[in-house]
C-alpha cells in the first residue's frame, strides 16, 4: 500500500484510513478484528475513530474506540499503527450547544485515551468548532496536551474556511505547528446541500478546494465512497431516498455516465474509481473508508494503490460543482 506524510517531516501513514464508526456495534468485535487484521496485513496502518461514535445507539458510547484499542493491545501493535480520533462533538441531544471549554476538551481526550488503552493519540481532531471561542485559546489547550505527551499532532474536523485561515495565522504568530490536517466530507459526488441532514458538517466546496491546493494542507476525506451511490446506480440496485436526496443531482448524472464509460475502458470497478478520487488531488488527501465486509475492504485497498488518470481528473473538473 502507498504511504504519505500528513505534514512536513511527519510520520508515514497508509494512503487509506480505515474508519471504525460501527466497530463494536453494527460490526461485531470479531468482525471488526477480522477487518483490522486484513487491513494491517495489506499494509494499512491508519485507523480513525471518534468519542461520539455510536452514541446514537443505546449502550454504544465509546464502542468504536474500545474495539480499536482492544485490537491494538491484543495484537501488540501500538508502535506500528497510527491512530486518529476526535473529541469536542456536541451532545447529540443538544447539537446547537458547542463543547469546547478547556474542561470539556480535556475530559474527551482523557476518555479517548482510556478507551483506546494508550498513553498518547497520534492525531487528535476537534470534531466541531465553537466560533464564540478565540482560536488562540483553543490552540493553547491543544499545545498543552501535546507538551504533556498525550497527543502528537492535532487537526480540525468540520471547521469552516474562515476559521481555519484564522487558525493558520494564529499558529504562525504563536510559533505553533497548528492544525496538520482538515477532516471534512469530500468525494467524487457533488452533494445536494438540502439533502444533508446534519447541517453542522462541513463539505468540500470550491473555495475550500482552492485553499487546500494553495496551502498543501492535508485532507482526510470522510464519506469519500459516496456511500456506494455510484456503484449501486451502475448495477441497477435500489438507492435509499436519503442517499438519493444527497447525490441525485444533474452533475452526478453526468459523472455516472463517465464512470460507466471508464469502467468499461479500464476494466476497473466504479467502486475503485470513486474511492480513489479523493487521493488523486495535488494536495495530500487520505480517504477514510468504512466497510461491512472483507470483499469491500479488498476493493478499497485496491483503490488506495490505483493511479487515477490525469485526463479523467480534467474531465471531472469540467462537471464537478462540489455542493449544489
KOLLUM-267857 format. One record per residue (C-alpha): x, y, z; residue number from 1; residue in one letter. Coordinates in pm, whole numbers, plus 50000, padded with zeros to 5 digits. Layout:
<<X,Y,Z>,NUM,'A'>
...
//
This chain:
<<50000,50000,50000>,1,'X'>
<<50116,50353,49927>,2,'X'>
<<50218,50583,50212>,3,'X'>
<<50229,50958,50256>,4,'X'>
<<50321,51213,50522>,5,'X'>
<<50046,51416,50683>,6,'X'>
<<50282,51711,50726>,7,'X'>
<<50642,51808,50657>,8,'X'>
<<50864,51570,50850>,9,'X'>
<<50563,51378,50978>,10,'X'>
<<50536,51001,51002>,11,'X'>
<<50425,50791,50708>,12,'X'>
<<50063,50678,50705>,13,'X'>
<<49886,50445,50465>,14,'X'>
<<49708,50612,50173>,15,'X'>
<<49382,50465,50303>,16,'X'>
<<49246,50515,50654>,17,'X'>
<<49013,50253,50796>,18,'X'>
<<48705,50408,50955>,19,'X'>
<<48580,50236,51269>,20,'X'>
<<48248,50411,51326>,21,'X'>
<<48044,50087,51357>,22,'X'>
<<48304,49873,51535>,23,'X'>
<<48161,49709,51845>,24,'X'>
<<47800,49786,51748>,25,'X'>
<<47671,49715,51394>,26,'X'>
<<48002,49539,51326>,27,'X'>
<<48080,49287,51598>,28,'X'>
<<48411,49282,51778>,29,'X'>
<<48503,48959,51599>,30,'X'>
<<48424,49101,51253>,31,'X'>
<<48600,49426,51338>,32,'X'>
<<48913,49234,51439>,33,'X'>
<<48895,49046,51107>,34,'X'>
<<48874,49374,50915>,35,'X'>
<<49166,49527,51103>,36,'X'>
<<49377,49214,51063>,37,'X'>
<<49315,49220,50686>,38,'X'>
<<49382,49592,50658>,39,'X'>
<<49702,49576,50859>,40,'X'>
<<49815,49264,50674>,41,'X'>
<<49782,49453,50344>,42,'X'>
<<49999,49738,50472>,43,'X'>
<<49736,49965,50627>,44,'X'>
<<49846,50139,50946>,45,'X'>
<<49598,50430,50973>,46,'X'>
<<49277,50399,51183>,47,'X'>
<<49018,50668,51257>,48,'X'>
<<48763,50687,51537>,49,'X'>
<<48577,50944,51749>,50,'X'>
<<48448,50980,52103>,51,'X'>
<<48094,51040,51976>,52,'X'>
<<48073,50727,51760>,53,'X'>
<<47777,50501,51841>,54,'X'>
<<47632,50748,52093>,55,'X'>
<<47314,50719,51887>,56,'X'>
<<47286,50350,51987>,57,'X'>
<<47174,50258,52341>,58,'X'>
<<47483,50137,52526>,59,'X'>
<<47706,50220,52230>,60,'X'>
<<47905,50505,52385>,61,'X'>
<<48277,50452,52325>,62,'X'>
<<48233,50119,52145>,63,'X'>
<<48440,50219,51844>,64,'X'>
<<48741,50341,52042>,65,'X'>
<<48720,50048,52282>,66,'X'>
<<48716,49793,51999>,67,'X'>
<<49006,49960,51820>,68,'X'>
<<49202,49985,52145>,69,'X'>
<<49140,49620,52233>,70,'X'>
<<49266,49505,51891>,71,'X'>
<<49582,49716,51916>,72,'X'>
<<49650,49587,52268>,73,'X'>
<<49588,49220,52180>,74,'X'>
<<49798,49238,51864>,75,'X'>
<<50070,49443,52042>,76,'X'>
<<50082,49695,51760>,77,'X'>
<<50076,50033,51934>,78,'X'>
<<50409,50144,51790>,79,'X'>
<<50320,50009,51445>,80,'X'>
<<49987,50188,51386>,81,'X'>
<<49872,50549,51359>,82,'X'>
<<49554,50640,51549>,83,'X'>
<<49336,50941,51486>,84,'X'>
<<49031,51015,51694>,85,'X'>
<<48806,51312,51756>,86,'X'>
<<48661,51494,52056>,87,'X'>
<<48451,51801,52147>,88,'X'>
<<48146,51695,51948>,89,'X'>
<<47823,51845,52084>,90,'X'>
<<47587,51619,52274>,91,'X'>
<<47354,51463,52016>,92,'X'>
<<47053,51581,52216>,93,'X'>
<<47173,51944,52208>,94,'X'>
<<47362,51984,51883>,95,'X'>
<<47322,52363,51900>,96,'X'>
<<47538,52384,52214>,97,'X'>
<<47915,52365,52144>,98,'X'>
<<48150,52172,52373>,99,'X'>
<<48488,52342,52351>,100,'X'>
<<48570,52456,52703>,101,'X'>
<<48909,52358,52843>,102,'X'>
<<48735,52117,53082>,103,'X'>
<<48535,51951,52803>,104,'X'>
<<48839,51925,52576>,105,'X'>
<<49042,51753,52846>,106,'X'>
<<48757,51526,52954>,107,'X'>
<<48703,51399,52599>,108,'X'>
<<49074,51344,52545>,109,'X'>
<<49118,51154,52871>,110,'X'>
<<48815,50934,52793>,111,'X'>
<<48956,50855,52449>,112,'X'>
<<49296,50765,52592>,113,'X'>
<<49130,50528,52838>,114,'X'>
<<48904,50366,52577>,115,'X'>
<<49191,50324,52331>,116,'X'>
<<49415,50180,52607>,117,'X'>
<<49702,50408,52511>,118,'X'>
<<49902,50688,52669>,119,'X'>
<<49901,50901,52354>,120,'X'>
<<49698,50966,52037>,121,'X'>
<<49885,51022,51714>,122,'X'>
<<49641,51269,51560>,123,'X'>
<<49370,51434,51767>,124,'X'>
<<49084,51620,51597>,125,'X'>
<<48841,51878,51723>,126,'X'>
<<48523,51724,51582>,127,'X'>
<<48333,52053,51561>,128,'X'>
<<48409,52422,51616>,129,'X'>
<<48288,52681,51864>,130,'X'>
<<48311,53013,51684>,131,'X'>
<<48241,53202,52007>,132,'X'>
<<48580,53095,52145>,133,'X'>
<<48904,53259,52034>,134,'X'>
<<49120,53033,51818>,135,'X'>
<<49421,53130,52030>,136,'X'>
<<49274,52972,52345>,137,'X'>
<<49178,52655,52156>,138,'X'>
<<49528,52614,52013>,139,'X'>
<<49686,52680,52351>,140,'X'>
<<49484,52394,52501>,141,'X'>
<<49589,52158,52222>,142,'X'>
<<49952,52261,52256>,143,'X'>
<<49924,52186,52627>,144,'X'>
<<49807,51831,52550>,145,'X'>
<<50093,51791,52304>,146,'X'>
<<50353,51908,52557>,147,'X'>
<<50209,51660,52808>,148,'X'>
<<50275,51384,52554>,149,'X'>
<<49908,51293,52522>,150,'X'>
<<49881,51385,52155>,151,'X'>
<<50147,51403,51882>,152,'X'>
<<49961,51612,51622>,153,'X'>
<<49624,51781,51607>,154,'X'>
<<49373,51874,51338>,155,'X'>
<<49027,52015,51281>,156,'X'>
<<48714,51844,51155>,157,'X'>
<<48412,52028,51014>,158,'X'>
<<48570,52371,51054>,159,'X'>
<<48481,52641,50804>,160,'X'>
<<48742,52807,50586>,161,'X'>
<<48748,53143,50765>,162,'X'>
<<48822,52977,51100>,163,'X'>
<<49094,52756,50950>,164,'X'>
<<49259,53060,50795>,165,'X'>
<<49243,53234,51131>,166,'X'>
<<49393,52928,51299>,167,'X'>
<<49678,52922,51046>,168,'X'>
<<49768,53285,51111>,169,'X'>
<<49736,53245,51487>,170,'X'>
<<49954,52933,51495>,171,'X'>
<<50224,53108,51292>,172,'X'>
<<50216,53409,51525>,173,'X'>
<<50242,53187,51834>,174,'X'>
<<50508,52964,51678>,175,'X'>
<<50284,52655,51694>,176,'X'>
<<50270,52389,51425>,177,'X'>
<<49892,52420,51434>,178,'X'>
<<49643,52200,51255>,179,'X'>
<<49822,51947,51036>,180,'X'>
<<49505,51809,50880>,181,'X'>
<<49149,51900,50789>,182,'X'>
<<48888,51624,50813>,183,'X'>
<<48574,51702,50612>,184,'X'>
<<48323,51546,50376>,185,'X'>
<<48478,51506,50033>,186,'X'>
<<48436,51265,49746>,187,'X'>
<<48371,51237,49376>,188,'X'>
<<48000,51303,49402>,189,'X'>
<<47852,51652,49423>,190,'X'>
<<47634,51697,49728>,191,'X'>
<<47288,51848,49734>,192,'X'>
<<47300,52060,50050>,193,'X'>
<<46926,52039,50112>,194,'X'>
<<46957,51662,50140>,195,'X'>
<<47221,51671,50414>,196,'X'>
<<47064,51601,50750>,197,'X'>
<<47341,51726,50979>,198,'X'>
<<47397,52089,50889>,199,'X'>
<<47693,52113,51129>,200,'X'>
<<47906,51909,50889>,201,'X'>
<<48139,52092,50651>,202,'X'>
<<48156,51986,50288>,203,'X'>
<<48444,52039,50050>,204,'X'>
<<48343,52327,49824>,205,'X'>
<<48525,52519,49553>,206,'X'>
<<48672,52772,49799>,207,'X'>
<<48799,52506,50038>,208,'X'>
<<48936,52304,49746>,209,'X'>
<<49127,52608,49616>,210,'X'>
<<49264,52675,49966>,211,'X'>
<<49392,52321,50001>,212,'X'>
<<49552,52343,49657>,213,'X'>
<<49721,52671,49757>,214,'X'>
<<49838,52566,50104>,215,'X'>
<<49900,52194,50053>,216,'X'>
<<49719,52127,50380>,217,'X'>
<<49637,51758,50416>,218,'X'>
<<49278,51639,50392>,219,'X'>
<<49117,51336,50549>,220,'X'>
<<48806,51273,50344>,221,'X'>
<<48507,51111,50508>,222,'X'>
<<48222,50965,50303>,223,'X'>
<<48474,50950,50018>,224,'X'>
<<48298,50647,49868>,225,'X'>
<<47972,50847,49847>,226,'X'>
<<47804,50566,50042>,227,'X'>
<<47820,50343,49735>,228,'X'>
<<47578,50564,49541>,229,'X'>
<<47751,50538,49203>,230,'X'>
<<47818,50165,49225>,231,'X'>
<<47458,50093,49320>,232,'X'>
<<47327,50307,49036>,233,'X'>
<<47553,50142,48778>,234,'X'>
<<47448,49797,48898>,235,'X'>
<<47079,49886,48887>,236,'X'>
<<47042,49845,49262>,237,'X'>
<<46795,50036,49474>,238,'X'>
<<46917,50357,49634>,239,'X'>
<<46758,50480,49956>,240,'X'>
<<46557,50805,49946>,241,'X'>
<<46809,50964,50183>,242,'X'>
<<47102,50878,49957>,243,'X'>
<<46911,50997,49651>,244,'X'>
<<46837,51327,49826>,245,'X'>
<<47210,51385,49875>,246,'X'>
<<47355,51259,49545>,247,'X'>
<<47065,51260,49300>,248,'X'>
<<47154,51574,49105>,249,'X'>
<<47237,51671,48747>,250,'X'>
<<47615,51683,48780>,251,'X'>
<<47625,51337,48938>,252,'X'>
<<47416,51205,48650>,253,'X'>
<<47689,51326,48415>,254,'X'>
<<47954,51166,48636>,255,'X'>
<<47760,50839,48630>,256,'X'>
<<47776,50837,48253>,257,'X'>
<<48150,50900,48259>,258,'X'>
<<48205,50629,48522>,259,'X'>
<<48020,50375,48311>,260,'X'>
<<48249,50451,48016>,261,'X'>
<<48567,50447,48226>,262,'X'>
<<48467,50125,48399>,263,'X'>
<<48439,49956,48058>,264,'X'>
<<48753,50114,47911>,265,'X'>
<<48982,50049,48209>,266,'X'>
<<48830,49726,48337>,267,'X'>
<<48826,49887,48683>,268,'X'>
<<48512,49875,48902>,269,'X'>
<<48338,50205,48965>,270,'X'>
<<48386,50149,49339>,271,'X'>
<<48762,50166,49288>,272,'X'>
<<48740,50478,49071>,273,'X'>
<<48512,50659,49316>,274,'X'>
<<48718,50565,49622>,275,'X'>
<<49047,50667,49462>,276,'X'>
<<48931,51011,49351>,277,'X'>
<<48992,51198,49678>,278,'X'>
<<49353,51083,49698>,279,'X'>
<<49427,51191,49339>,280,'X'>
<<49446,51566,49415>,281,'X'>
<<49757,51784,49418>,282,'X'>
<<49729,51824,49795>,283,'X'>
<<49777,51520,50024>,284,'X'>
<<49443,51351,50086>,285,'X'>
<<49358,51029,50267>,286,'X'>
<<49014,50874,50215>,287,'X'>
<<48852,50739,50532>,288,'X'>
<<48652,50431,50443>,289,'X'>
<<48423,50212,50649>,290,'X'>
<<48311,49876,50514>,291,'X'>
<<48080,49594,50610>,292,'X'>
<<48268,49303,50453>,293,'X'>
<<48621,49184,50366>,294,'X'>
<<48524,49199,49997>,295,'X'>
<<48451,49571,50021>,296,'X'>
<<48775,49625,50207>,297,'X'>
<<48974,49449,49934>,298,'X'>
<<48819,49686,49676>,299,'X'>
<<48920,49986,49887>,300,'X'>
<<49275,49858,49928>,301,'X'>
<<49290,49822,49552>,302,'X'>
<<49168,50181,49523>,303,'X'>
<<49446,50301,49753>,304,'X'>
<<49704,50174,49506>,305,'X'>
<<49521,50292,49193>,306,'X'>
<<49677,50578,48993>,307,'X'>
<<49387,50795,48886>,308,'X'>
<<49446,50903,48522>,309,'X'>
<<49506,51275,48489>,310,'X'>
<<49287,51306,48180>,311,'X'>
<<48996,51167,48381>,312,'X'>
<<49058,51423,48655>,313,'X'>
<<49044,51700,48397>,314,'X'>
<<48712,51569,48267>,315,'X'>
<<48571,51554,48619>,316,'X'>
<<48667,51916,48679>,317,'X'>
<<48452,52025,48384>,318,'X'>
<<48149,51869,48554>,319,'X'>
<<48208,51882,48928>,320,'X'>
<<48041,52157,49131>,321,'X'>
<<48114,52018,49484>,322,'X'>
<<47794,52146,49651>,323,'X'>
<<47467,52212,49467>,324,'X'>
//
